[in-house]
Amino acid sequence: MSEGKTTTDHDVIRSWVEERKGRPSRLAATADKQGGGLLRIDFGEPEEGLEEISWDDFFRTFDKNRLNFLYQEKTADGKLSRFHKFIDK
């Protein structure tokens, strides 16, 4: 069974996302004037309702909201996993 890991390290998060061809995003409807909003990682074709944001904006919101990134490296059968979740510290 593959275990989940938790991190706040920006380099680890960015590497994990980019290795899976993901993009930092947020729910467009939740964006505020300070650039915040509900964070998401978008994979493949752009998902409706999400807008891509810069890594700087992503991590500014991530840090401001004191989040942890819960993620999985591999699935139980050894394939690259996309499982992730943003959780409160």
N, C-alpha and C positions, 0 to 999 in steps of 0.2 A: 504494500500500500504506500502511496506517495504522500508525504507529509506537507502541510502548509507551513509557510514561513511568514514572519512579520518583519517589516522594516519601515524606517523613515528616511533611509539613505537615498538621496536623489539620484545618485549614479546607479545604484542597484535597480531602482524603479525604472529609470529611463532605459537601461540596458535590457531589462526584462521585456518591456513594452516593444522596443525597437526590434528585438530578436524575433518577435512574433508579428512583425509588420503592423503594429498598432500605432495609433496617434492620440495625443492628449486632446481631450474634448470636454465639453460641458453641455448640459441640457440648455439649449438656447433660451427657453422660457424662464430659466432661473437666473440668467445673467443680470448683474447689477452694474451700477456706474463705476464701481471700483474694480470691475473685471472678475468678480467672484461668480459663484454658481455651483450647481451640483456637478462634481467631476465624474467623468466617464473615460474609458479607453475605447476607442472605436477601431474595429478590425475590418479589413476588406473594404467593400463598398461603403461610402459614407452613409451612416444610419440617419433616417429622417428624424428631425428634432434635435440632432446633435450638431454642434459647431466646433470645428477644430480650433484649438488655441495654442499659443506658444508654450514651450516648456517653462519659460519664466512665469507666465500667468498661471499655468497649472500648479507649479510649486509654491507660488505666492499664496494661492487659495488653499493648497494642501497644508502648508505650514500655519496659515492664519486660523484654519479650522482644527488644528492640532489632530491631524489624522494619522493613522497607521495604514500601511499597504499590506494586506494579507494576500499571499500568492502561492501558487504551486508551480514547481519547475517542470515536473513530468507527471503524466497520468499513471494510474496503476499498471498499465501495460507498457509503460516506458516511452510513450509519445509526448511531444512537447505540449504542455498544458497552457490554456488561456485562462484558467480559473484565477480570479482575483476579486478583491472586495476592499472597499474603503471602510475602515472602522475607527471609532473614537479611541483616543489614547486612554 
